[in-house]
Amino acid sequence: MTTESDNRAFLEAAVCVNAARFQQWPADVTDQWFQTPAARQAWQWMTQARAQGRAVDLADLMANHAVNA
């Protein structure tokens, strides 16, 4: 049985994965939107990489052990 917090964690992971995979970054999502620490850390890492001009793809996200626990 999944809980509300499980559902939220899956949603947050999906937002990160979709952004990395399809390069579609929801404008209204910021790191404060995330409630799950791992997803928030992943989003922050991805946002910082984009700000530095680096393209973040799904392979980068999955290979980064600091954000892919």
Residue pairs with C-beta under 8 A, 6 or more apart in sequence:
2 10
8 35
8 36
9 36
9 39
12 34
12 35
12 36
12 39
12 40
13 36
13 39
15 26
15 29
15 39
15 43
16 39
16 42
16 43
16 46
16 61
17 58
17 61
18 24
19 25
19 26
19 43
19 46
19 56
20 46
20 56
20 57
20 58
20 60
20 61
21 57
21 58
23 55
23 57
25 50
29 43
31 40
31 43
31 44
31 47
34 40
34 43
38 67
38 69
41 66
41 67
42 61
42 64
42 67
42 68
45 64
45 66
45 67
46 56
46 61
49 55
49 56
49 60
50 56
61 67
61 68
62 68
